[in-house]
Amino acid sequence: MKTILAAYSGVIKGTGSSILSALQDLPSGLWPCISKMEKHLQVISVMQWVISFLALGVACTALLIYIFCTDCWLIAAMYIAWLIFDWNTPKQGGRRSSWVRNWTVWTYFRDYFPIRLIKTHDLLPSRNYIFGYHPHGIFCFGGFCNFGTEATGFSKKFPGIKPSLATLAGNFRLPILRDYLMSGGICPVNRNSIDYLLSQNGTGNAVIIVVGGAAESLQCTPGLNSVTLKNRKGFVKLALQKGADLVPVFSFGENDAYKQVIFDEGTVWRSLQKKLQKMLGFAPCLFFGSSWGIVPFSKPITTIVGEPITVPKIEDASEETVDLYHAMYIKSLQCLFDKYKTRFGLKESDILHIH
């Protein structure tokens, strides 16, 4: 256990790339132990992200309140002052860190599933883009790993393009968690933040929006290929206003990370989920994974970045124009799914359900 913790310490500090190379010099009889240790590191890497996303913000808020009530209150007061001063940073491009995005911990995170990123077309650094990511899944593991880190080599595959994964704005009101998210280039999924990235931050920006959002997460379950898109047109209207090209993205295997108890429409539990979704901005799901319930299943996730749809800049686009480009986007996503589905474990007869 001490060996695992020492290795993981190196991973967090970004020195983990030398760990495995050093282990290669060990006698061949020790390789089963090395392989087991590597698997432990992968599980720990995934767990730290899941727990951070679920509890880091709340825990740090409680800790901040506690410190404020002790003799160390000045520390809490200074942080709160900084928080007020820095409040609008997430809406103004954030504060990404190339060092954090390249932590070796993310390679272990990637290899646990494993997660792959496949490029189908070049993207021009002279344009801005809105990626529509499908499906949401429970934790959007593929979206985070591919666009919130460099574990799958996004910057090498798409040189000159800077990805910004959009997530709930409420996460950026929580201490420490907001800084952790911003370090990966993650931004709030609100109008101010996306407007800034697409109109005041030059070109070569790619905002990744998980179009289905919380509603889609309530439908995700292994083997189900379903996306919430039919009435989601806001991202298309925004693309027209900013002249940003639309790029469909589909992650095969995203829904396989967890099993979920799906309640039927009209039941009390379903109604409660929807009410909480409106109040909190996210949908509380009853899900379980492979170990302790919270560790996801080790299932491959393959993210395909499709062909960009060229979008003209029309600040006051008509409803007909929005519908036209929305239909083009749906058709492009459908073609992307049909082209690659048999390569990643699906049958030719499997179809993409669009709600």
C-alpha positions as CSV (number, residue, x, y, z in Angstrom):
1,M,0.0,0.0,0.0
2,K,2.9,2.4,0.8
3,T,4.3,1.7,-2.7
4,I,0.9,2.6,-4.3
5,L,0.7,5.8,-2.3
6,A,4.2,6.8,-3.2
7,A,3.6,6.1,-6.8
8,Y,0.3,8.1,-6.8
9,S,2.1,11.0,-5.1
10,G,4.4,11.1,-8.1
11,V,1.4,10.9,-10.5
12,I,-0.2,14.0,-8.9
13,K,3.0,15.9,-9.1
14,G,3.3,15.1,-12.8
15,T,6.4,12.8,-12.3
16,G,4.4,9.6,-12.8
17,S,5.7,9.2,-16.4
18,S,9.0,8.1,-14.9
19,I,7.4,5.5,-12.5
20,L,6.6,2.9,-15.1
21,S,9.9,3.3,-16.9
22,A,11.7,2.7,-13.6
23,L,9.6,-0.3,-12.9
24,Q,10.6,-1.8,-16.2
25,D,14.0,-2.4,-14.8
26,L,12.6,-4.7,-12.1
27,P,12.9,-8.5,-12.4
28,S,10.2,-10.1,-14.6
29,G,8.8,-12.1,-11.7
30,L,7.5,-8.8,-10.2
31,W,5.5,-7.8,-13.2
32,P,2.2,-9.3,-11.9
33,C,2.5,-7.1,-8.9
34,I,3.4,-4.1,-11.1
35,S,0.3,-4.7,-13.2
36,K,-1.9,-4.9,-10.1
37,M,-0.4,-1.7,-8.8
38,E,-1.1,0.1,-12.1
39,K,-4.7,-1.0,-11.9
40,H,-4.9,0.4,-8.3
41,L,-3.5,3.7,-9.6
42,Q,-6.2,3.8,-12.3
43,V,-9.0,3.2,-9.8
44,I,-7.6,5.8,-7.5
45,S,-7.3,8.3,-10.4
46,V,-11.0,7.8,-11.3
47,M,-12.2,7.9,-7.7
48,Q,-10.4,11.2,-7.0
49,W,-12.3,12.8,-9.9
50,V,-15.7,11.4,-9.0
51,I,-15.3,12.3,-5.3
52,S,-14.0,15.8,-6.2
53,F,-16.9,16.4,-8.5
54,L,-19.5,15.2,-6.0
55,A,-18.1,16.4,-2.7
56,L,-15.1,18.8,-3.0
57,G,-17.1,22.0,-3.3
58,V,-19.5,21.2,-0.5
59,A,-16.6,19.9,1.8
60,C,-14.5,23.1,1.1
61,T,-17.5,25.3,1.8
62,A,-18.1,23.6,5.1
63,L,-14.4,23.8,6.0
64,L,-14.4,27.5,5.1
65,I,-17.3,28.2,7.4
66,Y,-15.6,26.2,10.2
67,I,-12.3,28.1,9.8
68,F,-14.2,31.4,10.0
69,C,-15.5,30.4,13.4
70,T,-12.0,29.6,14.8
71,D,-8.9,31.7,15.7
72,C,-7.8,31.2,12.1
73,W,-10.7,33.3,10.8
74,L,-8.4,35.7,9.0
75,I,-7.4,32.9,6.5
76,A,-11.1,32.3,5.7
77,A,-11.7,36.1,5.4
78,M,-8.8,36.5,3.0
79,Y,-10.0,33.6,0.8
80,I,-13.5,35.1,0.7
81,A,-12.1,38.5,-0.3
82,W,-10.2,36.8,-3.1
83,L,-13.3,34.9,-4.1
84,I,-15.3,38.1,-4.4
85,F,-12.4,39.7,-6.4
86,D,-12.1,36.7,-8.7
87,W,-15.9,36.0,-9.0
88,N,-16.2,36.8,-12.7
89,T,-13.1,35.0,-13.9
90,P,-15.0,31.8,-14.9
91,K,-17.2,33.9,-17.2
92,Q,-14.1,35.6,-18.8
93,G,-12.2,32.7,-20.2
94,G,-11.3,31.1,-16.8
95,R,-7.8,30.3,-15.7
96,R,-6.6,27.1,-17.4
97,S,-3.3,25.4,-16.5
98,S,-1.3,23.5,-19.0
99,W,0.5,21.8,-16.1
100,V,-2.8,20.5,-14.5
101,R,-4.1,19.4,-17.9
102,N,-1.0,17.3,-18.4
103,W,-0.9,15.6,-15.0
104,T,0.0,12.0,-15.3
105,V,-2.9,11.2,-13.1
106,W,-5.1,11.7,-16.2
107,T,-3.3,9.0,-18.2
108,Y,-4.3,6.5,-15.5
109,F,-7.8,7.9,-15.6
110,R,-7.8,7.4,-19.4
111,D,-6.4,3.9,-19.2
112,Y,-8.9,2.7,-16.6
113,F,-11.8,2.5,-19.1
114,P,-9.9,3.1,-21.5
115,I,-10.9,6.3,-23.3
116,R,-9.9,7.2,-26.9
117,L,-10.3,10.3,-29.0
118,I,-10.8,9.9,-32.7
119,K,-10.4,12.8,-35.2
120,T,-12.2,12.6,-38.5
121,H,-11.5,16.0,-39.9
122,D,-9.1,18.9,-39.5
123,L,-10.3,22.0,-37.6
124,L,-9.1,25.5,-38.7
125,P,-7.5,27.7,-36.0
126,S,-9.0,30.7,-37.8
127,R,-12.5,29.6,-36.8
128,N,-14.4,29.2,-33.6
129,Y,-16.4,26.0,-32.9
130,I,-19.3,24.7,-30.8
131,F,-19.0,21.0,-30.2
132,G,-22.2,19.2,-29.4
133,Y,-21.3,16.3,-27.1
134,H,-23.6,13.2,-26.9
135,P,-24.6,11.4,-24.8
136,H,-24.3,12.9,-21.3
137,G,-24.0,9.6,-19.4
138,I,-23.8,10.0,-15.6
139,F,-20.5,11.8,-15.2
140,C,-19.6,12.5,-18.8
141,F,-16.2,10.7,-18.4
142,G,-15.4,10.9,-22.1
143,G,-16.1,14.6,-22.3
144,F,-13.9,15.4,-19.3
145,C,-11.0,13.2,-20.2
146,N,-10.9,14.3,-23.9
147,F,-11.5,18.0,-23.5
148,G,-10.7,18.8,-19.8
149,T,-7.3,17.1,-19.9
150,E,-4.6,16.3,-22.5
151,A,-4.6,12.6,-21.7
152,T,-5.9,11.7,-25.2
153,G,-3.8,14.3,-26.9
154,F,-6.4,16.8,-28.0
155,S,-3.9,19.6,-28.6
156,K,-1.8,17.4,-30.8
157,K,-4.7,16.1,-32.8
158,F,-6.2,19.6,-33.2
159,P,-3.3,22.0,-33.2
160,G,-4.3,25.6,-32.6
161,I,-7.7,24.7,-31.1
162,K,-8.3,25.4,-27.4
163,P,-11.2,23.3,-25.9
164,S,-13.5,24.6,-23.1
165,L,-15.9,22.0,-21.7
166,A,-19.0,23.7,-20.4
167,T,-20.6,22.5,-17.2
168,L,-23.1,23.7,-14.5
169,A,-22.5,27.3,-13.5
170,G,-23.3,26.4,-9.9
171,N,-20.0,24.5,-9.6
172,F,-18.1,27.8,-10.0
173,R,-19.7,29.2,-6.9
174,L,-18.1,26.6,-4.7
175,P,-14.6,27.3,-3.2
176,I,-11.6,25.3,-4.5
177,L,-13.8,23.2,-6.8
178,R,-14.1,26.3,-9.1
179,D,-10.3,26.6,-9.3
180,Y,-9.9,22.9,-9.9
181,L,-12.4,23.0,-12.8
182,M,-11.0,26.2,-14.3
183,S,-7.5,24.7,-14.3
184,G,-8.7,22.1,-16.8
185,G,-10.2,24.8,-19.1
186,I,-13.7,24.0,-17.9
187,C,-16.2,26.9,-18.0
188,P,-19.8,27.6,-16.9
189,V,-22.5,26.7,-19.4
190,N,-24.1,30.1,-19.4
191,R,-24.5,32.9,-22.0
192,N,-21.9,35.3,-20.6
193,S,-19.2,32.6,-20.5
194,I,-19.8,31.2,-24.0
195,D,-20.2,34.7,-25.5
196,Y,-16.8,35.7,-24.1
197,L,-15.1,32.6,-25.5
198,L,-16.6,32.9,-29.0
199,S,-16.5,36.7,-29.4
200,Q,-13.8,38.2,-27.1
201,N,-11.1,35.6,-27.0
202,G,-9.9,35.5,-30.6
203,T,-10.2,32.4,-32.8
204,G,-9.3,28.8,-32.4
205,N,-11.8,28.3,-29.5
206,A,-14.0,25.2,-29.2
207,V,-16.8,25.3,-26.6
208,I,-18.0,21.8,-25.8
209,I,-21.7,21.7,-24.8
210,V,-23.3,18.5,-23.5
211,V,-26.5,19.3,-25.3
212,G,-28.8,16.7,-23.6
213,G,-27.8,18.0,-20.2
214,A,-29.5,16.8,-17.0
215,A,-32.6,15.5,-18.8
216,E,-30.5,13.1,-20.9
217,S,-28.6,11.8,-17.8
218,L,-31.9,10.4,-16.5
219,Q,-32.2,8.1,-19.5
220,C,-28.7,6.8,-19.7
221,T,-28.2,3.1,-19.2
222,P,-25.9,0.5,-20.7
223,G,-26.9,-0.6,-24.3
224,L,-29.2,2.4,-24.8
225,N,-28.3,4.8,-27.6
226,S,-30.6,7.7,-26.9
227,V,-29.9,11.5,-27.0
228,T,-32.1,14.5,-26.1
229,L,-31.8,16.8,-29.0
230,K,-35.0,17.3,-31.0
231,N,-36.1,20.4,-29.1
232,R,-32.6,21.6,-28.1
233,K,-32.0,24.5,-30.5
234,G,-30.3,27.1,-28.3
235,F,-26.8,26.0,-29.1
236,V,-27.6,26.3,-32.9
237,K,-29.0,29.8,-32.4
238,L,-25.8,30.8,-30.5
239,A,-23.6,29.3,-33.2
240,L,-25.4,31.5,-35.8
241,Q,-25.1,34.6,-33.7
242,K,-21.3,34.1,-33.3
243,G,-20.6,32.5,-36.7
244,A,-19.1,29.5,-34.9
245,D,-19.1,26.2,-36.8
246,L,-21.0,23.2,-35.3
247,V,-19.2,20.0,-34.7
248,P,-21.2,16.8,-33.7
249,V,-19.4,14.6,-31.2
250,F,-20.5,11.1,-30.1
251,S,-19.0,8.9,-27.4
252,F,-19.6,5.2,-27.8
253,G,-19.6,3.6,-24.4
254,E,-20.4,6.7,-22.3
255,N,-23.6,5.2,-21.1
256,D,-21.9,1.9,-20.1
257,A,-19.9,3.4,-17.2
258,Y,-22.8,2.9,-14.7
259,K,-26.1,1.1,-14.4
260,Q,-29.0,3.3,-13.4
261,V,-32.4,2.7,-11.9
262,I,-34.7,4.4,-14.4
263,F,-38.1,5.3,-13.0
264,D,-41.2,5.3,-15.2
265,E,-42.8,8.5,-16.3
266,G,-45.6,9.5,-13.9
267,T,-44.2,7.8,-10.8
268,V,-43.5,9.7,-7.6
269,W,-39.7,9.2,-7.9
270,R,-39.6,10.4,-11.5
271,S,-41.6,13.6,-10.5
272,L,-39.2,14.2,-7.6
273,Q,-36.2,13.9,-10.0
274,K,-37.6,16.4,-12.3
275,K,-38.5,18.9,-9.5
276,L,-34.9,18.6,-8.1
277,Q,-33.6,19.0,-11.7
278,K,-35.4,22.4,-12.0
279,M,-34.3,23.5,-8.5
280,L,-30.7,22.4,-8.6
281,G,-29.8,22.4,-12.3
282,F,-28.9,18.7,-12.3
283,A,-30.8,15.5,-12.0
284,P,-30.1,13.3,-9.0
285,C,-29.7,9.7,-10.4
286,L,-29.8,6.4,-8.6
287,F,-26.8,4.6,-10.1
288,F,-24.2,2.0,-9.2
289,G,-20.9,0.8,-10.6
290,S,-18.4,-2.1,-10.1
291,S,-17.0,-1.5,-6.6
292,W,-18.5,0.3,-3.6
293,G,-21.2,1.4,-6.0
294,I,-19.4,4.6,-7.0
295,V,-16.5,3.1,-9.1
296,P,-17.6,3.0,-12.7
297,F,-17.4,-0.1,-14.8
298,S,-14.2,-0.5,-16.8
299,K,-15.8,-0.2,-20.2
300,P,-14.2,1.4,-23.3
301,I,-15.3,4.9,-24.2
302,T,-14.5,6.1,-27.7
303,T,-15.2,9.7,-28.6
304,I,-15.6,10.5,-32.3
305,V,-15.2,14.2,-33.3
306,G,-17.2,14.6,-36.5
307,E,-17.1,16.9,-39.6
308,P,-17.7,20.6,-38.8
309,I,-20.8,22.2,-40.3
310,T,-19.9,25.7,-41.6
311,V,-22.2,28.3,-40.0
312,P,-22.6,31.9,-41.2
313,K,-22.8,34.8,-38.7
314,I,-26.4,35.9,-38.5
315,E,-27.0,37.8,-35.3
316,D,-30.8,37.8,-35.7
317,A,-31.4,34.5,-37.3
318,S,-35.0,33.6,-38.2
319,E,-36.7,30.5,-36.8
320,E,-36.5,28.9,-40.2
321,T,-32.8,29.4,-40.4
322,V,-32.3,28.0,-36.9
323,D,-34.4,25.0,-37.8
324,L,-32.4,24.4,-41.0
325,Y,-29.1,24.3,-39.3
326,H,-30.6,22.2,-36.4
327,A,-31.8,19.7,-39.0
328,M,-28.3,19.7,-40.6
329,Y,-26.7,19.0,-37.2
330,I,-29.1,16.1,-36.4
331,K,-28.4,14.5,-39.8
332,S,-24.6,14.9,-39.4
333,L,-24.8,13.3,-35.9
334,Q,-26.9,10.5,-37.2
335,C,-24.5,9.8,-40.0
336,L,-21.6,9.9,-37.6
337,F,-23.3,7.3,-35.4
338,D,-24.2,5.0,-38.3
339,K,-20.7,5.2,-39.8
340,Y,-18.8,4.2,-36.6
341,K,-21.3,2.1,-34.6
342,T,-20.2,-1.4,-35.9
343,R,-16.5,-0.5,-35.1
344,F,-17.3,-0.1,-31.4
345,G,-19.4,-3.0,-30.4
346,L,-22.8,-2.1,-31.8
347,K,-24.8,-4.0,-34.5
348,E,-25.7,-2.7,-37.9
349,S,-29.3,-2.8,-36.8
350,D,-28.8,-0.6,-33.8
351,I,-30.2,2.9,-34.2
352,L,-29.8,6.2,-32.5
353,H,-32.9,7.4,-30.8
354,I,-33.3,11.2,-30.9
355,H,-35.8,12.7,-28.4
